[in-house]
Amino acid sequence: MSSPVIVLVGPMGVGKSTVGGLLAERLGVAYRDTDEDIVTAEGRTIADIFVDEGEPAFRAVEKRAVRTALTEHEGVLALGGGAILDPETRALLAGQRVVYLSMEVEEAVKRTGLNVARPLLAVNPRKQWRELMEARRHLYEEVATAVVPTDGRTPEEVAEAALNALELKEA
């Protein structure tokens, strides 16, 4: 059974996709994003799944996508922001090299604008983002091998910090 070199977790807008691509390039491995897997498999956006079927239906699809990616992918893997909510997913992350990319709300506002394209942030985005992080921060920390703050850092600096935290060498 294969497993990823690095798994990235963290809130929406933290830069998992950008940093994941950089890490994959530096390590000479492939990059994969479970959100992209879901969109491809379902043939619609995550926002549409939320609206059409609700969060529980999306989380079930997400759980399957994460399980599949963890067993198939040997490169850098980015998980959706809420993937760590599922206890079975957290159990699957035990023993993996997991980097929690963290950021504060002020940074989230700058990066995402906390716009309505994020289904969980449609009303009062700042308040909802803070509440999401209060509910999730301990779960991100629980699964993390390393925590890498992203505030005020370029994607390149974050990627470098992640490699250093995991003591991985570039290809």
C-alpha positions as CSV (number, residue, x, y, z in Angstrom):
1,M,0.0,0.0,0.0
2,S,1.4,3.4,-1.0
3,S,1.0,6.6,0.9
4,P,1.7,10.3,0.2
5,V,5.0,11.9,0.9
6,I,3.2,14.9,2.5
7,V,-0.5,15.5,3.3
8,L,-1.5,19.1,3.6
9,V,-4.4,20.2,5.8
10,G,-5.8,23.6,6.9
11,P,-8.6,26.0,6.4
12,M,-10.0,27.1,3.0
13,G,-7.8,29.7,1.4
14,V,-4.7,28.9,3.3
15,G,-2.8,28.0,0.1
16,K,-2.8,24.2,0.2
17,S,-3.1,24.0,-3.6
18,T,-0.4,26.5,-4.3
19,V,2.0,25.2,-1.6
20,G,1.2,21.6,-2.6
21,G,2.2,22.3,-6.2
22,L,5.5,23.9,-5.1
23,L,6.3,21.0,-2.7
24,A,5.5,18.4,-5.4
25,E,7.8,20.2,-7.8
26,R,10.6,20.5,-5.3
27,L,10.3,16.8,-4.3
28,G,9.9,15.6,-7.8
29,V,6.6,13.9,-7.2
30,A,3.0,14.4,-8.3
31,Y,0.4,16.7,-6.7
32,R,-3.2,15.7,-6.0
33,D,-6.1,17.6,-4.4
34,T,-9.1,15.7,-3.0
35,D,-11.3,18.6,-3.8
36,E,-10.4,18.4,-7.4
37,D,-11.0,14.6,-7.2
38,I,-14.5,15.2,-5.9
39,V,-15.3,17.8,-8.6
40,T,-14.1,15.5,-11.3
41,A,-16.0,12.4,-9.9
42,E,-19.2,14.3,-9.3
43,G,-19.1,16.5,-12.4
44,R,-20.0,19.6,-10.4
45,T,-18.6,22.1,-8.0
46,I,-18.3,21.6,-4.3
47,A,-20.6,24.6,-3.8
48,D,-23.2,22.9,-6.0
49,I,-23.0,19.6,-4.0
50,F,-23.5,21.6,-0.8
51,V,-26.5,23.5,-2.2
52,D,-28.1,20.5,-3.9
53,E,-27.5,17.8,-1.3
54,G,-26.2,19.4,1.9
55,E,-23.1,19.2,3.9
56,P,-23.6,15.6,5.2
57,A,-23.8,14.3,1.6
58,F,-20.7,16.2,0.6
59,R,-18.8,15.0,3.7
60,A,-19.6,11.3,2.7
61,V,-18.2,11.9,-0.8
62,E,-15.2,13.7,0.7
63,K,-14.5,10.9,3.1
64,R,-14.4,8.3,0.2
65,A,-12.2,10.6,-1.9
66,V,-9.7,11.1,1.0
67,R,-9.5,7.3,1.7
68,T,-8.9,6.6,-2.0
69,A,-6.2,9.3,-2.3
70,L,-4.4,8.2,0.8
71,T,-4.1,4.6,-0.5
72,E,-3.3,5.5,-4.2
73,H,-1.2,8.6,-4.1
74,E,2.5,8.7,-3.4
75,G,3.2,12.4,-3.9
76,V,1.9,15.5,-2.2
77,L,-1.8,15.4,-1.2
78,A,-4.0,18.3,-0.2
79,L,-7.2,17.7,1.6
80,G,-10.3,20.0,1.7
81,G,-10.6,22.2,4.7
82,G,-13.2,20.1,6.5
83,A,-11.8,16.7,5.7
84,I,-10.4,16.4,9.2
85,L,-13.9,16.6,10.7
86,D,-14.4,12.9,10.1
87,P,-12.9,10.6,12.9
88,E,-12.1,7.8,10.4
89,T,-10.3,10.3,8.2
90,R,-8.3,11.5,11.2
91,A,-7.4,7.9,12.1
92,L,-6.2,7.3,8.5
93,L,-3.9,10.3,8.8
94,A,-2.2,8.7,11.9
95,G,1.3,7.8,10.8
96,Q,1.3,10.1,7.8
97,R,3.5,13.2,7.3
98,V,0.8,15.8,7.8
99,V,1.5,19.5,7.6
100,Y,-1.2,21.9,9.0
101,L,-0.9,25.2,7.2
102,S,-2.3,27.7,9.6
103,M,-3.4,31.3,9.3
104,E,-5.3,33.9,11.3
105,V,-8.6,35.5,10.2
106,E,-6.9,38.8,9.1
107,E,-4.8,36.7,6.6
108,A,-7.9,34.8,5.5
109,V,-9.7,38.0,4.7
110,K,-6.7,39.2,2.6
111,R,-6.4,35.9,0.7
112,T,-10.0,34.9,0.1
113,G,-11.9,38.1,0.6
114,L,-14.1,35.6,2.5
115,N,-16.3,35.5,-0.5
116,V,-19.6,33.8,-1.0
117,A,-18.1,31.1,-3.3
118,R,-17.3,29.4,-0.1
119,P,-20.6,27.7,0.9
120,L,-19.8,27.6,4.6
121,L,-19.0,31.3,4.7
122,A,-22.0,32.7,2.8
123,V,-23.4,34.8,5.7
124,N,-21.1,37.0,7.9
125,P,-17.9,35.5,6.6
126,R,-15.5,36.8,9.3
127,K,-17.7,35.5,12.1
128,Q,-18.2,32.1,10.4
129,W,-14.5,31.7,9.6
130,R,-13.6,32.3,13.3
131,E,-16.3,29.8,14.4
132,L,-15.1,27.2,11.8
133,M,-11.5,27.6,13.1
134,E,-12.6,27.4,16.7
135,A,-14.3,24.1,15.9
136,R,-11.5,22.8,13.7
137,R,-8.1,24.1,14.9
138,H,-7.7,21.3,17.5
139,L,-8.5,18.7,14.9
140,Y,-5.9,20.1,12.5
141,E,-3.4,20.1,15.3
142,E,-4.4,16.6,16.3
143,V,-3.5,15.1,12.9
144,A,-0.4,17.3,12.2
145,T,3.2,16.2,12.2
146,A,4.1,19.8,11.8
147,V,2.3,23.2,11.9
148,V,3.5,25.8,9.5
149,P,2.1,29.3,9.9
150,T,1.4,31.0,6.5
151,D,0.7,34.6,7.7
152,G,2.8,37.1,5.9
153,R,4.8,34.4,4.0
154,T,5.0,33.8,0.3
155,P,4.0,30.3,-1.0
156,E,7.7,29.6,-1.6
157,E,8.6,30.5,2.1
158,V,5.7,28.2,3.3
159,A,6.9,25.3,1.1
160,E,10.5,25.8,2.4
161,A,9.2,25.8,6.0
162,A,7.2,22.7,5.4
163,L,10.2,20.8,4.0
164,N,12.3,22.0,6.9
165,A,9.7,21.0,9.5
166,L,9.5,17.5,8.0
167,E,13.3,17.3,7.4
168,L,12.7,16.4,3.7
169,K,15.2,17.1,1.0
170,E,14.4,18.5,-2.4
171,A,14.8,16.2,-5.4
